[in-house]
Amino acid sequence: MADSETVLLIDAGNTHVKICTVHNGVIQTLKRIPNTEGAIHSSLLPYGSIPKALSSVLDQASTEELEGQLSNCLLITTKTPLPITLDYETPETLGIDRICNACAMLRLSQTHVAISIDIGTCIKFDVLEGNTYKGGSISPGIDLRYRSMHEFTGRLPLLDNRNKIQLTGKSSVKSMHSGVINGIQAEINGLMANYRECYSDLTFFITGGDAVYFDFEGKSDIFVAENLTLEGMYTIYSFNAK
């Protein structure tokens, strides 16, 4: 693959699709569009037959439908050749976004162990040790926690607040906000502390659309990587284009 080649990356998430071009290994234009057929189709039209890579966490039918709109495209799956080894009991169930995040860390991390913290629909920790993916954790994100309290109780409202809030809620609504936002913050901080006890040579990479709603210590082992999944997609594409 020539270094000057331009590649289109399509990262299809549950609610939004990211579309970006990469030139000389650097992300250029980046669009974040709603995950609707019309929006995706119109956004892809200008790119014609340039090389593409598609990563999707959608169901098989939706992924195949999206792939059908693309020419000259590498669909990244759990069977795609990877620059890392998957030490995972059920690799066929592993989310493509988690694989991409791990591959991105292989290129970006200067430490033996790297952990991505992807805060979106779900909150995902993923551990890369050397060039081996070791697994991680998945828990509900902000919207899933709000929705579960509303749907599985008789009187709690459906909320979507993401603003900072006091630790002690003075109303039921504020208590729900505190439980979700402060609870997630405590969960993340606690898992990071646990991983620091396990590994001394460690770097955390923070990513995901909801990461902006949480605070992280200004430590040298924490980096914000907004486009971590896209970086990983390009790493996988380059590995397969050799």
N, C-alpha and C positions, 0 to 999 in steps of 0.2 A: 504494500500500500504506500503510495506517495505521501510524503508529509504534507503536501499542499492540498490534498484531497479534502473536499468539503463533504461532511456527513450530516444527515438529518437524524436526530434522535426523537423518538416519540415515547413518552413515559405515561402510560394510561393508568390513572389511579381510580379510586372508587367514585370520586365526585368531580375531579378535574383531570385534564390531560395537559402535560407539559410538552411543548414542541420547541426544539432548539436546533440551531446549526452549530457545528464544530469545525473550525478551520485551523490548521497547524496545531491541533491538539488543544485549542482554546475555545471555550464556549462563547459563541457570538450572540446572535439574536435569540431571545427566549420569550415564548408566549405561554400563558397559562389560561386555558379556555375551559368552559363547562363541558362536562362529559355528555354531550348530546350529539346525535348523528349529524345534524346539520352543521353545527359549529365545527366539528372535527373535519368533515368533508371539505368545507370551504377553506379551512386553514391549511389543508394539505395540497390543494390544487396547484399553488405556485411552484411546488418543488419537483414536479415531473419525475424523472427517472434517476435523480442523484442517489447515491448509496444511502440506505436507511437502516436503522436498528430500532426494533420495537420491543418494549418491555411492558407487560400488562399484568395487573392483579385482578382483572375482570374474569368472569366465568368463561369457559371454553368457547361457547357460542359467540359471545360479544367479542372476544379476542380474535376469533376466526373472521368475524365480520369486518373488524377493523383491519386485519391483515390483508383482506381481500381488496381493500382500497389502495394498497401500497404496492409499488413495483420496486424491484431491486432491493429487497428488504431482508435483513436478518432478524428472525423472531427469536428472542432470547428465552430459552426454556431451561428446565433443570437438566435437559439432555444436551444442551449446547456445550461444546468444549470450553473449559474455564481455566484461567491462570491460577486458580486455587483448588485445593482439595476439600471436599465436603465431608467432615466427620460428623455425620448426622444420621440418626437411625431411620428416618423416613425422608430421604432427599426429594422424593417425588411430591411431597407436600410442602416443601420449602418455598416461601414467597419469593418471586423473582426480584422484588424490590430489596429484600434482605440479601440475596445473592449479589446484586449490583452494589449495595452499600459495602459489602465485604471486599469486593474486587476494587472498589475505589480506595479503600483503606490500604490495600496492598501497595498501591502506587503513592499514596500521600503520607503514610505514617513513617516516622523515623524510629519508632520503638518496636520491640519484639511483639508486643500485644497491642491491639487496637480494638476499641469498642465503639460501635455506632449507637446513638440514641435517636431514634426516628420517632418524632412526636406528631402524629396525625390522627387518622381515624382510629388506629390502635397505637399504643406506645410499645416500640420494639427495641430491645437491646440485642445486639449481635456481636459476637466475639470472634476476632481473627487473631490467631496465634501463629506467628511466622507466616506461612502461606496456607494455613489450614483453618477452615471455618469450623468453629467448635460448638456453635449453637447460641442460645440466648433465651429471651423471654418475650412474651406478648401479653399485654393487658389492655383493657378498654381505654380509649381516648376520651376527650372532653364530651363530645356529643353523645357517645354511647353511654356514658355515665349519667348524663342528664336524662336521656331517653329511658334508660332502665328504671330510674326512680319514678318517672312519670307513668310508665306502662305497667309496672309491677306493684303500684300502690293505688289506693283509691282516691287520694286527694292532693297529692303533690303535683304542681304544675310542670309543664315542659319549659325548660329554660335553655338559654344559649349564651349566657353572659360569660365573657372571657377576661374581664377586668380583674385587677388585683382587689383583694378584699381582706378585711380583718380576720384574724384567726378565729375569734368567737363571734358567731352570727347572732344578731339580736332579733331575728325574725326567721320564720321557716324558710323563706326564699333566700335570705342571706346565709342561713345555715347550710342550705344546699350548695350555694356558691362556694362557701368555705370548704365544704367536704370534697367538692370536685377539684377546685383549683389548688387549694392548699394541700389536699390529699395527694394529688398527682405530684406536686413539688416535693413533698416528703418522700413519696415512693421513689422518685428519681434520685434524690439526694441519698436515700438509704441504699439503693442498689449500687450507686457509684462508690459509696463508702465500702460496701462489701467487696466490690471488685478490686478496690485499692488494697484491701487486705490480702487478696489472692495473688495479685501481680504487682511487682515493683516497677517494672519497665513498661509503662502503660500510657496510652493516649486515648482520650474520648473525642469523638466527632459528633457534634449536635446538628441534627437536621430535621426536616419535616415542617409542614405548614403551620403547626401550632406551637412550634418551639419559641416563637417570639413572646408568648404569654408567660414564660417562666424565666426565673433568674438563675444564673450559674456563677459560681465563684470565679474570680479572675485568676485562676491557677494556670500554670504553664502546661498542664496536661489536658487542657480543654480547648477545643477549637470548634468554631461555628462553621459548618460546611453546608450552606443552603442548597447547593446543587450536587450533593454527594451521590444520589442515585444516578443522575445523569453522568457524572464522572465515571461511575462504575460501568454504565452502559457503554461508554466510549472505550473503556479499558477492555471490555469483553469483545466489542467490535474489532478493535485493533488486533487482539489476540487471534481472532478468527480470520482476519484479512491478510495475515502474513503468508 
